[in-house]
Amino acid sequence: MSGWPVTRVDRVATVKARIGWKALTADEYQDDGYVFLNTPNIKGVDIDFEDVNYISQFRWDESPELQLRNGDVLLAKDGSTLGITQVVRELPRPATVNGSIAVIRPRSMESRFLRYVLAAAPIQSRIDELRTGMGVPHLFQWDINRLPLTEPPIDEQQRIADFLDDHVARLDEIASARSDQIVRLIERRQQAIDSMARGDDPLRRLRSIVSLLRDGTHQPPPRVADGVPLLTAKNLRGHRLALNSADTFISPDDADQLDRTLAIRAGDVLLSIKGTVGSAAVVPVEFPRFQIERNIALMRADPELVDPQWLYWHLRATQTRAQMSLSMGFSAQPGIYLGTLADLQISVPDLPEQSRRLMSLQDVTSACESAEAALTRSIDLLNEYKRSLITAAVTGEFDVTTARTGVPA
């Protein structure tokens, strides 16, 4: 270790934050004015000053201590983004922050170095400890002020910040390029799905190719800590059910009563019809007993007309999703009625042709999913390496003037 002294945030900087913003509501946002940053604006590589809300000068003038300056360090102090840090390197226009962001203004510490110390493993671990047991994670100003910081000489802080700026930027650039590759893979997969469900096939209404179309129980029994899973839209991820993420259960006795009216079979296709409309899955050949909530539609394909996998992939096709979107209207919670769903137009070639195209689609989707998994793992490794690099630099585990670092493959 470096032997550098340890200080606290309140000894090298001021911390300004608030709960709420003097009764400010979303109705007060303007088309232009003073930038009002929210936590999504500080999640990226740089602060996003474009996709923002704007407030009036009156609201801006109310809290001068939160009017941002170059060199301010921003720390997300609420919710799922708790602990995210950024530094204001330049201000394209006057800006301030909402109640979920603390503004830390250094007095005697290099701003960039302070930001990196806050992002390093020791502080992030401390933040994780402070959030434990909270319903809504939150950092109090008292906690922020007392966060411990290493304090090398100011010239060393600058050298470390310069080193990390360079290396972190390169790592972020590589991660961004790999994220772009994932986007292209997703587009390629969607093109293959759309090609499978092309419009030159005979079209039939959904009601004519399924032997059963209904939704889940409208009055589910009381929830219990464990028992028969009651699946929701979040369990419909990809063509396989995400059964391991079920967190809502009903008792076996109550499930017995429901089973009399709704017995789910292997090969049934499930579709979310409320909220996140369009999420779908096929019930696997081997599956545990479960029930579905009312926001999920169950479809049983007529085996003489359509393969369940064909129906599933067709529901993911752009043209089918467009039909569903047109049917949803503009309610606060998007949804599609079963009667409307039954009228969807589905292309239905003969079963051998369905099988041929499904095999071709499987080749494409498998290749895309494999490549996407490898890229996602690579991005995770890059981020893990970045965190380790930041921690090693700000704690003095190595001298940045002589360090040699590589980038993981």
Helices and strands as residue ranges (DSSP letters): E 6-8, H 9-12, E 13-16, G 26-28, E 34-37, G 39-42, E 53-55, H 57-62, G 64-66, E 73-76, G 79-81, E 85-87, E 95-97, E 101-106, H 111-119, H 121-131, H 141-145, E 148-150, H 154-196, E 203-205, G 206-208, E 210-215, E 223-224, E 228-231, G 233-235, E 236-237, E 240-241, G 243-245, E 249-250, H 252-259, E 269-272, E 280-282, E 291-292, E 296-301, H 308-315, H 318-328, H 338-342, E 345-347, H 351-394
